[in-house]
Amino acid sequence: MKQILKAALLVGAVCGLCVQTPVLAAQARKAESTTAKKPGKSAAKAAPKAASKALPGKTAAGKSGKVAAGNTANGPTRKVAAAAKPAGKPVRAALEMDGDPRRLALYSASALVIDQSTGQPLVEKQPDAVVPIASISKLMTAMVVLDAKLDLQEVISIGEEDVDGLKGTRSRLPVGTTMTRETAMLLALMSSENRAAHALGRHYPGGMPAFVQAMNKKAHALGMYNSRFEEPTGLSSNNVSTAHDLARMVAAAARYPEIRQYSTTAEAKVELNGRIRDFGNTNALVRSDNWEIGVSKTGYISEAGRCLVMQARVADKPVVIVLLDSVGKMTRVGDANRIKRWMESASLASDRRKT
């Protein structure tokens, strides 16, 4: 009986083992399937590396260069690709932007800088505004006198008609003072002497009406279609122009050797009525070693503000600079210096980029 019981127990154990084996196998296969569907940490770490090899340029989707929608374009893949970009030399953003005129702070109401070698404007600020131009008018006065081929050594006089009855400005030229036409032009351009400029117009063939007509005719010939002249000194606020028109006038004036010489003379000793008088230039920049100026003229009346026009060489370029209606006595000079530094900085930045 005991042997029969042992045999029965042995058969039951064997049958139980046979049933359990398929169950364990099924559990093992289920575990493997779950592992394949849910990768572990090691698989997750490998995914970005594989993606980074596919970007940038050709993507895993093909040769089109377009990134498939989803995490590849907007997720971790883009960050990895950016990090893989080789590091280059740091870019000096300030130098890159130094040539941008928007970075140039000018305090003149109207401003224009023209590159004479190309004719292209480098700086523009309200360049077409029609405004009074004050003593900038005297450049036109000098051109009209020189165009007429009048004798520069002829003696002319300062009369009552030359006294400023409009603004009441002072003058160092008393009524009755005599001088050559050349001296009158020098004082008009260098020291902005209003009586000298008015006398030049009054001693023109046909008198003042003919002279003013010649000024406007010259302006039209130069293409200064938004300009008008009423008298030779600029004391009248009806002498008006634009920065664009004045750039044309300055460029034309630079072709006259006399205007170049007289307008940039820093100071001069002039004999008037038997006495030696010292006169200086109204533009302090002509005395600066940092400037190479070919033509210069300042101007001021209350309606026009402080004005300055120049033909100069800046950063190895011939330029015309027009500054109108500057606020403050030294603002026009400050603006001119800011333009000079800006051009030199831009030129230096360009040279560095080329090298």
C-alpha positions as CSV (number, residue, x, y, z in Angstrom):
1,M,0.0,0.0,0.0
2,K,2.8,2.4,0.8
3,Q,4.4,1.7,-2.5
4,I,1.2,2.5,-4.3
5,L,1.0,5.8,-2.4
6,K,4.6,6.8,-3.3
7,A,4.0,6.0,-6.9
8,A,0.9,8.3,-7.0
9,L,2.8,11.2,-5.4
10,L,5.6,10.8,-7.9
11,V,3.2,10.9,-10.8
12,G,1.5,14.1,-9.4
13,A,4.8,15.9,-9.0
14,V,5.8,15.1,-12.6
15,C,2.5,16.4,-13.9
16,G,2.7,19.6,-11.9
17,L,6.2,20.3,-13.3
18,C,4.9,19.8,-16.8
19,V,2.1,22.3,-16.3
20,Q,4.4,25.0,-14.6
21,T,7.0,25.0,-17.4
22,P,4.7,26.6,-20.1
23,V,3.5,29.2,-17.6
24,L,7.1,30.3,-16.7
25,A,7.9,30.4,-20.4
26,A,4.9,32.6,-21.1
27,Q,5.9,35.0,-18.3
28,A,9.4,35.2,-19.6
29,R,8.2,36.1,-23.1
30,K,5.8,38.7,-21.7
31,A,8.7,40.3,-19.8
32,E,10.8,40.5,-22.9
33,S,8.0,42.1,-24.8
34,T,7.5,44.7,-22.1
35,T,11.2,45.5,-22.1
36,A,11.1,46.1,-25.9
37,K,8.2,48.4,-25.7
38,K,9.5,50.5,-22.8
39,P,13.3,51.1,-23.2
40,G,15.4,51.6,-20.1
41,K,17.6,54.5,-19.3
42,S,20.5,53.3,-21.5
43,A,18.2,53.2,-24.6
44,A,16.9,56.7,-23.8
45,K,20.4,58.1,-23.7
46,A,21.3,56.5,-27.0
47,A,18.3,58.1,-28.9
48,P,19.6,61.7,-28.9
49,K,23.0,60.7,-30.1
50,A,21.5,58.9,-33.0
51,A,19.4,61.9,-33.8
52,S,22.3,64.3,-33.6
53,K,24.1,62.4,-36.4
54,A,21.1,62.9,-38.7
55,L,21.2,66.8,-38.3
56,P,21.8,69.3,-39.6
57,G,21.7,69.1,-43.4
58,K,20.3,65.8,-44.6
59,T,17.8,64.3,-42.2
60,A,16.8,60.8,-41.6
61,A,13.7,61.5,-43.6
62,G,15.7,62.0,-46.8
63,K,17.7,64.7,-48.8
64,S,15.0,67.4,-48.7
65,G,16.6,69.2,-45.7
66,K,13.2,69.5,-44.1
67,V,12.9,68.2,-40.6
68,A,9.9,65.9,-39.8
69,A,7.3,67.3,-37.5
70,G,7.5,66.3,-33.8
71,N,10.3,66.2,-31.3
72,T,12.9,66.0,-34.1
73,A,12.3,69.6,-35.1
74,N,11.3,71.3,-31.9
75,G,12.6,69.1,-29.1
76,P,15.9,67.7,-27.9
77,T,17.3,67.0,-31.3
78,R,17.5,70.7,-32.3
79,K,19.4,71.5,-29.1
80,V,21.9,68.7,-29.6
81,A,22.5,69.8,-33.2
82,A,23.1,73.4,-32.0
83,A,25.5,72.2,-29.3
84,A,27.4,70.2,-31.9
85,K,28.0,73.4,-34.0
86,P,31.8,74.1,-34.0
87,A,32.7,77.2,-32.0
88,G,34.3,80.0,-34.0
89,K,35.9,83.3,-33.1
90,P,33.6,85.7,-31.1
91,V,32.0,88.4,-33.3
92,R,32.3,92.0,-32.1
93,A,28.8,93.1,-32.6
94,A,29.6,96.7,-31.9
95,L,32.1,96.9,-34.7
96,E,29.7,95.2,-37.1
97,M,27.1,97.9,-36.3
98,D,29.5,100.9,-36.3
99,G,28.7,101.5,-40.0
100,D,25.0,101.8,-39.3
101,P,23.9,105.4,-39.4
102,R,21.1,104.6,-37.0
103,R,23.7,104.3,-34.3
104,L,24.8,107.9,-35.0
105,A,23.2,110.4,-32.6
106,L,23.1,113.8,-34.3
107,Y,21.5,116.9,-32.7
108,S,21.1,119.0,-35.8
109,A,17.5,119.1,-37.1
110,S,18.7,118.4,-40.7
111,A,21.9,116.5,-41.6
112,L,23.4,115.0,-44.7
113,V,26.8,113.4,-45.5
114,I,27.6,112.6,-49.1
115,D,30.5,110.4,-50.3
116,Q,31.8,112.5,-53.2
117,S,33.6,109.6,-54.8
118,T,30.3,107.6,-55.2
119,G,27.7,110.3,-54.8
120,Q,25.9,108.1,-52.2
121,P,24.5,109.5,-49.0
122,L,26.2,108.1,-45.9
123,V,24.0,109.9,-43.4
124,E,20.5,111.4,-43.9
125,K,18.3,113.2,-41.4
126,Q,15.5,115.3,-42.7
127,P,17.6,116.1,-45.9
128,D,14.7,117.6,-47.9
129,A,13.3,119.9,-45.2
130,V,13.2,123.5,-46.6
131,V,14.7,125.7,-43.9
132,P,16.5,129.1,-43.6
133,I,20.2,128.8,-44.2
134,A,21.6,132.0,-42.7
135,S,25.2,132.8,-43.7
136,I,25.6,129.6,-45.6
137,S,24.2,131.9,-48.3
138,K,27.7,133.5,-48.6
139,L,29.1,130.6,-50.5
140,M,26.6,131.4,-53.3
141,T,27.5,135.1,-53.0
142,A,31.2,134.2,-53.6
143,M,30.4,132.0,-56.6
144,V,28.3,134.6,-58.3
145,V,31.1,137.2,-57.8
146,L,33.7,134.8,-59.2
147,D,31.5,133.7,-62.1
148,A,31.2,137.4,-63.2
149,K,35.1,137.6,-63.5
150,L,35.1,140.9,-61.6
151,D,38.4,142.4,-60.7
152,L,39.3,141.1,-57.2
153,Q,41.8,144.0,-56.7
154,E,39.2,146.7,-57.3
155,V,38.5,148.8,-54.2
156,I,35.0,148.8,-52.9
157,S,33.6,150.6,-49.9
158,I,31.2,149.9,-47.0
159,G,28.2,152.2,-47.3
160,E,25.1,152.9,-45.2
161,E,23.2,150.5,-47.4
162,D,25.4,147.6,-46.0
163,V,24.4,148.2,-42.4
164,D,22.2,145.4,-41.1
165,G,18.7,147.0,-40.5
166,L,17.0,143.6,-40.3
167,K,18.7,141.8,-37.4
168,G,20.8,144.7,-36.0
169,T,24.0,142.6,-36.1
170,R,27.3,144.2,-35.3
171,S,30.2,144.6,-37.6
172,R,33.9,145.5,-37.4
173,L,33.7,147.3,-40.7
174,P,32.5,150.9,-40.1
175,V,30.7,152.8,-42.8
176,G,33.3,154.4,-45.1
177,T,35.8,151.5,-44.8
178,T,37.4,150.6,-48.1
179,M,39.0,147.3,-49.2
180,T,39.6,145.3,-52.2
181,R,36.9,143.0,-53.5
182,E,39.3,140.1,-52.6
183,T,39.5,141.2,-49.0
184,A,35.7,141.6,-48.8
185,M,35.3,138.1,-50.0
186,L,37.9,136.8,-47.5
187,L,36.1,138.5,-44.6
188,A,32.7,137.3,-45.8
189,L,33.8,133.7,-46.1
190,M,36.2,133.4,-43.2
191,S,34.6,135.7,-40.5
192,S,31.1,135.8,-42.0
193,E,31.2,139.6,-42.2
194,N,27.7,140.6,-43.3
195,R,28.6,144.1,-44.4
196,A,31.4,142.7,-46.6
197,A,29.0,140.2,-48.2
198,H,26.4,142.9,-48.8
199,A,28.9,145.2,-50.3
200,L,29.9,142.5,-52.8
201,G,26.4,142.3,-54.0
202,R,25.9,146.0,-54.1
203,H,29.0,146.5,-56.2
204,Y,27.8,143.9,-58.7
205,P,27.0,145.1,-62.3
206,G,23.4,146.1,-62.2
207,G,23.4,146.4,-58.4
208,M,21.6,144.3,-55.8
209,P,18.6,143.3,-57.9
210,A,20.9,141.9,-60.6
211,F,23.0,140.1,-58.0
212,V,20.1,138.4,-56.3
213,Q,18.8,137.3,-59.7
214,A,22.2,135.8,-60.5
215,M,22.2,134.0,-57.2
216,N,18.9,132.3,-58.0
217,K,19.9,131.6,-61.6
218,K,23.1,129.9,-60.3
219,A,21.1,127.8,-57.8
220,H,18.8,126.6,-60.5
221,A,21.7,125.7,-62.7
222,L,23.2,123.6,-59.9
223,G,19.9,121.7,-59.5
224,M,19.0,123.5,-56.3
225,Y,15.3,123.5,-57.1
226,N,14.1,123.9,-53.4
227,S,16.3,126.9,-52.8
228,R,15.6,130.6,-52.9
229,F,17.8,133.6,-52.2
230,E,16.6,137.1,-51.3
231,E,19.9,138.8,-50.4
232,P,23.6,138.0,-50.2
233,T,24.2,137.8,-46.5
234,G,21.7,135.2,-45.2
235,L,20.3,137.6,-42.6
236,S,16.9,137.2,-44.2
237,S,15.0,134.1,-43.2
238,N,13.7,134.0,-46.8
239,N,17.0,132.6,-47.9
240,V,16.0,129.0,-47.8
241,S,17.3,125.6,-49.0
242,T,17.5,121.9,-48.1
243,A,20.4,119.8,-47.0
244,H,20.4,118.0,-50.4
245,D,20.5,121.3,-52.2
246,L,23.3,122.7,-50.0
247,A,25.4,119.6,-50.6
248,R,25.2,120.5,-54.3
249,M,26.2,124.0,-53.6
250,V,29.2,123.0,-51.3
251,A,30.4,120.6,-54.0
252,A,30.3,123.3,-56.6
253,A,32.0,125.8,-54.3
254,A,34.8,123.4,-53.8
255,R,35.7,123.8,-57.4
256,Y,36.7,127.4,-56.8
257,P,40.3,127.8,-55.5
258,E,39.5,131.2,-54.0
259,I,36.6,129.8,-52.0
260,R,38.7,126.9,-50.8
261,Q,41.4,129.2,-49.7
262,Y,39.4,132.0,-48.1
263,S,36.8,129.8,-46.3
264,T,39.4,127.7,-44.6
265,T,41.8,130.4,-43.6
266,A,42.1,130.1,-39.8
267,E,43.0,133.8,-39.2
268,A,44.2,136.8,-41.0
269,K,45.6,140.3,-40.4
270,V,43.8,142.8,-42.5
271,E,44.7,146.5,-42.9
272,L,41.5,148.6,-42.7
273,N,41.6,152.4,-42.8
274,G,45.3,152.4,-42.0
275,R,45.0,150.0,-39.0
276,I,45.8,146.2,-38.8
277,R,42.9,144.2,-37.6
278,D,42.9,140.5,-36.7
279,F,40.1,138.3,-38.0
280,G,39.4,134.6,-37.3
281,N,37.4,131.8,-38.8
282,T,34.0,131.2,-37.4
283,N,34.6,127.5,-37.7
284,A,37.0,126.3,-35.0
285,L,37.5,123.0,-36.9
286,V,39.7,124.6,-39.5
287,R,42.3,125.1,-36.8
288,S,42.3,121.4,-35.8
289,D,45.0,119.1,-37.0
290,N,42.5,116.3,-37.0
291,W,40.5,117.7,-39.8
292,E,41.4,118.1,-43.5
293,I,38.8,120.7,-44.7
294,G,38.5,122.0,-48.3
295,V,35.5,124.3,-47.9
296,S,33.9,125.6,-44.7
297,K,31.0,127.9,-43.9
298,T,29.0,128.5,-40.7
299,G,25.7,130.4,-40.3
300,Y,23.4,131.6,-37.6
301,I,20.1,133.5,-37.3
302,S,17.4,132.6,-34.8
303,E,15.2,131.2,-37.5
304,A,17.9,128.9,-38.9
305,G,19.7,127.9,-35.7
306,R,23.4,127.0,-35.8
307,C,24.5,125.7,-39.3
308,L,27.7,124.3,-40.7
309,V,28.6,123.0,-44.1
310,M,32.0,121.6,-45.1
311,Q,33.8,119.7,-47.8
312,A,36.4,117.6,-46.2
313,R,38.3,114.4,-46.3
314,V,37.3,111.9,-43.6
315,A,38.4,108.3,-43.3
316,D,40.2,108.7,-46.6
317,K,37.0,109.7,-48.4
318,P,36.0,113.1,-49.9
319,V,32.7,114.0,-48.3
320,V,30.3,116.9,-48.1
321,I,28.8,117.5,-44.6
322,V,25.7,119.6,-44.1
323,L,24.4,120.3,-40.6
324,L,21.4,122.6,-40.2
325,D,19.5,124.0,-37.2
326,S,21.8,122.7,-34.5
327,V,20.7,123.4,-30.9
328,G,23.4,125.0,-28.8
329,K,26.5,126.9,-29.8
330,M,28.8,123.9,-30.0
331,T,26.3,121.3,-31.2
332,R,27.2,121.6,-34.9
333,V,30.9,121.1,-34.1
334,G,30.0,118.2,-31.9
335,D,27.9,116.7,-34.7
336,A,30.7,117.1,-37.2
337,N,33.2,115.3,-34.8
338,R,30.7,112.5,-34.2
339,I,30.3,112.0,-37.9
340,K,34.1,111.9,-38.3
341,R,34.5,109.3,-35.5
342,W,31.7,107.2,-36.8
343,M,33.2,107.2,-40.3
344,E,36.6,106.3,-39.0
345,S,35.2,103.6,-36.8
346,A,33.3,102.1,-39.7
347,S,36.3,102.2,-41.9
348,L,38.5,100.5,-39.3
349,A,35.8,97.8,-38.8
350,S,35.7,97.2,-42.6
351,D,39.5,96.9,-42.7
352,R,39.4,94.3,-39.9
353,R,36.7,92.3,-41.6
354,K,38.8,92.2,-44.8
355,T,41.8,90.9,-43.0
